[in-house]
Amino acid sequence: MDSLLNIVILNPHLDDSNAILFNSIYGFNGTCDSYNKVLSRNVLELSSIGITITGIVNDNLKPQIMATDPRELRSLQRCSEDTLLKTIIRVHCQCHVVSLSMKDLTITCFLENVEKTFV
């Protein structure tokens, strides 16, 4: 299923730190290779106009992790010859981290209550 990928720029050091939509890719298929191509192209395009990207925020979709985590063999950092792309870090989306933490906490509390009730 094709979808939409938005490339958004955010600089938290600016007074007006609103996100800027840089690019929208329609018909994006969401594979690791697609992420690598789109991210590489957009990061290098931004670099050519004086904007240096140092980190990429994404959630925990496997293709996103594979494309942006430097520990992954297929990541853009490992597959690229470009020095800029090799230095980009992956930043976990804090909304997803909190959501997953709350889900884990809920499950843990539930299991502890089940254990207390039946053991």
Beta strands, then each sheet from edge to edge (+ up, - down):
strand 1: 3-9
strand 2: 20-28
strand 3: 55-58
strand 4: 89-92
sheet 1: 1+ 2-
sheet 2: 3+ 4+
end
